[in-house]
């Protein structure tokens, strides 16, 4: 009985790991599709920041990136 329970636990851990990897993959694909959609929509309508669809609302904004060259110089 103990061996059976340990085997079942190991199987479930492997299954959980597999499901976690699949979930991460799906989330990455969704993010990539969303980025592609925003890119295409902003190329079609460069001045638009809000797009309405029958079941979804999508908005975007321009932002600036800040690059930190030396983190050691920042206060904690």
N, C-alpha and C positions, 0 to 999 in steps of 0.2 A: 504494500500500500504506500509506503514512504517513497519507494523508487518511482512509483506511478505519479505521485504528487510532484516530485522533483522534476520528472520528465515533462509533466504538464506545465509546470512553472517555466521551465526552459523554453518550451514551445511557445508559450504565451509571450515571453520576453522577446523572442525572435519575431513573432508576429507583430508586437507593438513597435519594434524597431522598424520593421518593414512599412507599417502604416505611417509612422512618423516621417520616414523618407519620402513616401508617396505624397503626404500632405505638404511637405516642404517643396517638392517638385511642382505640385499643383499651384501652390501660392506663387512660386517663381514664374510659372507660365502665365498666371493671371496678371501679375505685375508687368511682365513684358508685353502682354496684349494691351493692357491699359496705356502703357507708354507709347506703343505704336498707334493706338487710336487717337491719343492726344496729339501726337506728331502729325498724323494725317489731317485731323480736323483743323489744327492751327495752320497747316499749309493751305487748306481750302479756304479758310476764313481767318486770315492773320490777325485781324483786329478783335475777333470774338474771344471772350473769356468764359462764356457760359453756353453750354449746349444742352438742349432739351430733347428727350426722346420719349416715346410713349410710356415706358416703364422706368426710366432712369434720368437722372440729372447729372451733368458732368460740368465741373468748372475747373479752370486752371488760372495760374497767376505766374507772372515772371518773377524770378528770384535771383539773387546774387549769391555766388559761392565765395566763401572766405577760406583761403588756404593759409594754414599756420605752418610756418617754416621751422620754427624752433619752439616746441611745447614747453621746454624747460624754462623759458623766459616768462611764462604765464604764472600769475599768482595761483596758489592751490584752490 
